[in-house]
């Protein structure tokens, strides 16, 4: 059974990959910005969302 945390992380990873590959193909943004987008959307955002959902459940 897949946990809520894994669903959140998986969803954000898919979004991060789509944003990054779309950015490479459709825009002229520098690779540093696209790498930052990948890290933010694939690593930082899911941690923030999971921490928020954990604190909301504990209250």
Long-range contacts (C-beta under 8 A, 24 or more apart in sequence): 4-50, 4-53, 5-50, 8-46, 8-49, 8-50, 8-53, 9-46, 9-50, 11-46, 12-41, 12-42, 12-45, 12-46, 12-49, 13-42, 13-46, 15-41, 16-40, 16-41, 16-42, 17-42
